[in-house]
Amino acid sequence: GVCVPSAYDGDNIFAKILDKREPAFKVYESKTAIAILDAFPMAEGHTLVISKRKGSTDFLSMPPAAAAELMSEVHKVARAVKTAFNADAINIWQNNGTVAGQVVPHPHFHIVPRKEGDGLLKYPPCATETISAEVAKAMQDKIAEALNPPKPLRKACFGKISSIDPDSTGMNFNLKVLEEAKVVETKFGTFYEVLCGDSTGSVVVSLRDTQQAVATKDTVIILRNASAKMVAGHIRLAVDKWGKIEKSDEPMEGEVETAASKNISATEFELVASK
């Protein structure tokens, strides 16, 4: 899942402290963070490390690079607090969201010195049995999916029939099939031709036997890596083995231009031999 931050409140207490609108007992400051004594400490030396970056409501909604910089400051201040108060140990607490105990909607960490037998915090008891492989696998898969979400497919950029010329190559089209395919016998074998169109005109698409099945009348098809081919001076669109013709899952946008004058395959181009 993606963390979607809530609207940032520029009047939260930590924002006011950063703006010097509220006083605080500061113990450390850098370009990334400030550290202050907690106004209501749960132990002597209870310190807060607060990000100077405004806009994020919690640690998880921070940009990764900014979060990494903040963690470096937490590490530095925690070591200093442990030394300063001769603590046996340190708790570093970071709450994300009100359900987790977050009170101020601004990224911050609690650093709490601990002493043997202080009774300050007791965690809930652990499970009495080891987690099973089946349960673990389900949780592993969920976390792996969250860490590696599928990348959204880039929306294809489709060309328009009106932009086709005899030298066009490597083009993508989203076309509606306007009629049933016709068989064409040539000395090179059997091909199929079908008239297709978009909002700018129509063109005859040349199909191999393995391609013609998807090109049924009124179907919207996608041509990827299509090229113009000249047949007796007339343009045909064709897709070779490096491209693909497939049925589109999306309906055709706009009305198809079916006027005969907009059929570019009806135009005869003069073939000029190179010298």
C-alpha positions as CSV (number, residue, x, y, z in Angstrom):
1,G,0.0,0.0,0.0
2,V,1.0,3.6,-0.6
3,C,1.1,6.0,2.3
4,V,-1.2,8.9,1.5
5,P,-0.4,11.8,3.9
6,S,-3.2,13.8,5.5
7,A,-3.3,17.5,5.1
8,Y,-0.5,19.1,7.2
9,D,-1.5,21.4,10.0
10,G,1.0,24.3,10.1
11,D,-0.2,25.3,13.5
12,N,0.7,22.0,15.3
13,I,2.9,22.5,18.3
14,F,6.1,21.3,16.7
15,A,5.6,23.7,13.7
16,K,5.1,26.5,16.2
17,I,8.4,25.5,18.0
18,L,10.3,25.4,14.7
19,D,8.9,28.9,13.9
20,K,9.8,30.1,17.4
21,R,6.2,30.9,18.0
22,E,6.3,28.5,21.1
23,P,9.2,28.1,23.5
24,A,11.1,24.8,24.0
25,F,14.2,23.5,25.8
26,K,16.4,22.8,22.9
27,V,19.4,20.5,23.3
28,Y,20.5,20.1,19.7
29,E,20.0,21.5,16.2
30,S,21.1,20.8,12.7
31,K,19.9,21.6,9.2
32,T,17.7,18.5,9.4
33,A,16.3,18.4,12.9
34,I,16.1,19.9,16.3
35,A,16.1,18.0,19.6
36,I,14.2,19.3,22.6
37,L,13.3,18.0,26.1
38,D,9.8,16.6,26.3
39,A,7.6,19.0,28.2
40,F,5.9,16.1,30.0
41,P,8.8,13.6,30.4
42,M,8.1,10.0,31.3
43,A,11.7,9.7,32.5
44,E,14.6,12.0,33.2
45,G,16.2,13.0,29.9
46,H,13.2,12.1,27.7
47,T,14.1,13.9,24.5
48,L,12.2,14.5,21.2
49,V,14.0,14.6,17.8
50,I,11.8,16.7,15.5
51,S,12.2,17.0,11.7
52,K,12.6,20.5,10.5
53,R,10.8,19.6,7.3
54,K,7.2,20.7,7.3
55,G,4.5,19.1,5.1
56,S,4.6,15.5,6.3
57,T,2.2,14.4,9.1
58,D,4.3,11.4,10.2
59,F,7.5,9.6,9.5
60,L,6.1,7.2,6.8
61,S,4.8,10.1,4.7
62,M,8.2,11.7,4.5
63,P,10.3,11.3,1.3
64,P,12.7,8.4,1.8
65,A,15.8,10.6,1.5
66,A,14.5,13.0,4.1
67,A,13.5,10.2,6.4
68,A,17.0,8.7,6.1
69,E,18.6,12.0,7.1
70,L,16.3,12.3,10.1
71,M,17.2,8.8,11.3
72,S,20.9,9.7,11.3
73,E,20.1,12.6,13.7
74,V,18.0,10.2,15.9
75,H,21.0,7.9,16.1
76,K,23.3,10.8,17.1
77,V,21.0,12.2,19.8
78,A,20.1,8.8,21.2
79,R,23.7,8.0,21.8
80,A,24.2,11.4,23.5
81,V,21.1,11.0,25.7
82,K,22.2,7.5,26.8
83,T,25.7,8.8,27.8
84,A,24.4,12.0,29.4
85,F,22.0,10.2,31.8
86,N,24.1,7.1,32.3
87,A,21.2,5.0,31.1
88,D,21.2,1.2,31.1
89,A,19.3,1.2,27.8
90,I,17.3,3.5,25.5
91,N,13.8,3.3,24.0
92,I,13.4,5.0,20.7
93,W,9.7,5.4,20.0
94,Q,8.1,6.5,16.8
95,N,4.3,6.6,16.4
96,N,2.6,6.8,13.0
97,G,-1.1,7.7,13.2
98,T,-3.4,8.2,16.1
99,V,-4.2,4.5,16.5
100,A,-0.5,4.0,17.2
101,G,-0.4,6.8,19.8
102,Q,0.7,9.7,17.7
103,V,-0.6,13.0,19.2
104,V,1.3,15.7,17.2
105,P,0.9,15.4,13.4
106,H,4.5,16.1,12.6
107,P,7.4,13.6,12.2
108,H,9.2,13.1,15.5
109,F,10.9,10.5,17.6
110,H,10.9,9.9,21.4
111,I,14.2,9.0,23.0
112,V,13.6,7.7,26.6
113,P,16.5,6.7,28.9
114,R,15.9,3.4,30.8
115,K,17.2,2.1,34.1
116,E,17.1,-1.4,35.4
117,G,13.8,-2.0,37.3
118,D,12.3,1.4,36.4
119,G,9.0,-0.4,35.5
120,L,8.4,2.2,32.8
121,L,7.1,0.0,30.1
122,K,6.0,-3.6,29.8
123,Y,5.2,-5.0,26.4
124,P,2.3,-7.3,25.8
125,P,3.2,-11.0,26.1
126,C,4.4,-12.8,23.0
127,A,2.6,-15.7,21.5
128,T,3.2,-19.0,23.2
129,E,3.7,-20.9,20.0
130,T,6.1,-20.4,17.1
131,I,4.5,-18.9,14.0
132,S,3.7,-21.6,11.4
133,A,5.2,-21.7,8.0
134,E,1.8,-21.3,6.4
135,V,1.0,-18.1,8.4
136,A,4.5,-16.8,7.9
137,K,4.3,-17.3,4.1
138,A,1.0,-15.3,3.8
139,M,2.6,-12.4,5.7
140,Q,5.8,-12.6,3.8
141,D,3.9,-12.4,0.5
142,K,1.9,-9.4,1.7
143,I,5.0,-7.5,2.8
144,A,6.9,-8.4,-0.4
145,E,4.0,-7.1,-2.5
146,A,4.0,-3.9,-0.5
147,L,7.7,-3.5,-1.0
148,N,7.6,-4.3,-4.7
149,P,4.2,-3.0,-6.1
150,P,3.6,-3.7,-9.7
151,K,4.7,-0.8,-11.9
152,P,1.8,0.9,-13.7
153,L,1.9,0.4,-17.4
154,R,2.7,3.5,-19.4
155,K,-0.2,4.6,-21.5
156,A,0.6,4.0,-25.1
157,C,1.0,7.0,-27.4
158,F,-1.1,6.3,-30.4
159,G,-0.6,8.0,-33.8
160,K,-3.3,9.2,-36.1
161,I,-4.1,7.8,-39.6
162,S,-3.8,11.4,-41.0
163,S,-0.1,11.4,-40.0
164,I,0.8,8.3,-42.0
165,D,3.1,8.8,-45.0
166,P,4.9,6.2,-47.2
167,D,7.9,6.3,-45.0
168,S,6.1,5.8,-41.6
169,T,7.6,3.2,-39.3
170,G,7.5,2.2,-35.7
171,M,4.0,3.7,-35.0
172,N,1.2,2.6,-32.7
173,F,-2.4,2.9,-33.6
174,N,-5.8,2.4,-31.9
175,L,-8.2,1.6,-34.7
176,K,-11.7,0.4,-35.3
177,V,-12.3,-2.4,-37.8
178,L,-14.8,-1.1,-40.3
179,E,-15.5,-4.2,-42.4
180,E,-14.8,-7.9,-42.6
181,A,-11.3,-8.9,-43.8
182,K,-10.8,-9.8,-47.4
183,V,-8.5,-12.6,-48.6
184,V,-5.7,-11.5,-50.9
185,E,-3.7,-14.1,-52.8
186,T,-0.2,-13.0,-53.9
187,K,2.9,-14.8,-55.2
188,F,4.3,-14.5,-51.6
189,G,1.3,-16.3,-50.1
190,T,-2.2,-15.5,-48.7
191,F,-2.8,-12.3,-46.9
192,Y,-5.8,-10.5,-45.5
193,E,-6.8,-6.8,-45.9
194,V,-9.2,-4.9,-43.8
195,L,-10.3,-1.3,-43.7
196,C,-9.8,0.4,-40.3
197,G,-10.3,3.9,-39.1
198,D,-9.9,6.5,-36.4
199,S,-11.2,10.0,-35.9
200,T,-8.9,11.3,-38.7
201,G,-9.5,8.9,-41.5
202,S,-9.2,5.3,-42.6
203,V,-6.5,3.0,-43.9
204,V,-6.2,-0.6,-45.2
205,V,-4.4,-2.9,-42.8
206,S,-2.5,-5.9,-44.2
207,L,-2.7,-9.0,-42.0
208,R,-1.0,-12.3,-41.9
209,D,-3.0,-15.4,-41.2
210,T,-2.0,-15.4,-37.6
211,Q,-3.1,-11.8,-37.2
212,Q,-6.5,-11.7,-38.9
213,A,-8.5,-13.5,-36.2
214,V,-8.6,-10.4,-33.9
215,A,-9.6,-8.1,-36.7
216,T,-13.4,-8.7,-36.9
217,K,-15.8,-6.0,-37.9
218,D,-16.6,-3.3,-35.3
219,T,-13.7,-4.5,-33.0
220,V,-11.2,-2.0,-31.8
221,I,-7.6,-3.2,-32.3
222,I,-4.2,-1.9,-31.3
223,L,-1.3,-2.0,-33.7
224,R,2.1,-1.8,-32.1
225,N,5.3,-1.0,-34.2
226,A,3.3,-0.7,-37.4
227,S,4.9,0.5,-40.7
228,A,3.6,1.8,-44.0
229,K,4.0,-0.6,-46.9
230,M,3.4,0.4,-50.5
231,V,1.3,-1.9,-52.7
232,A,1.0,-0.7,-56.3
233,G,1.4,2.9,-55.1
234,H,-1.1,2.7,-52.3
235,I,-0.4,2.7,-48.6
236,R,-1.1,-0.3,-46.4
237,L,-0.3,-0.6,-42.7
238,A,1.4,-3.8,-41.7
239,V,2.9,-5.2,-38.5
240,D,5.8,-7.6,-38.8
241,K,7.2,-10.1,-36.2
242,W,8.7,-7.3,-34.2
243,G,5.3,-5.8,-33.5
244,K,1.9,-6.9,-32.3
245,I,-1.8,-6.7,-33.2
246,E,-4.2,-7.2,-30.4
247,K,-7.8,-6.5,-29.4
248,S,-8.2,-3.3,-27.3
249,D,-9.9,-3.4,-23.9
250,E,-10.9,0.2,-24.3
251,P,-13.7,1.5,-26.6
252,M,-12.9,3.8,-29.5
253,E,-12.7,7.4,-28.5
254,G,-14.7,9.8,-30.7
255,E,-16.4,9.1,-34.0
256,V,-14.5,7.3,-36.8
257,E,-14.0,9.3,-39.9
258,T,-15.4,7.1,-42.7
259,A,-15.5,9.6,-45.6
260,A,-13.9,8.2,-48.8
261,S,-11.8,11.3,-49.2
262,K,-10.1,10.5,-45.9
263,N,-9.1,7.0,-46.9
264,I,-5.4,7.3,-47.3
265,S,-5.1,3.9,-48.9
266,A,-7.3,5.2,-51.8
267,T,-4.6,7.8,-52.6
268,E,-2.1,6.7,-55.2
269,F,1.4,7.9,-54.4
270,E,3.9,8.4,-57.2
271,L,6.8,6.1,-56.8
272,V,10.1,7.9,-57.4
273,A,13.1,5.7,-58.2
274,S,16.3,6.7,-56.4
275,K,19.1,7.7,-58.6
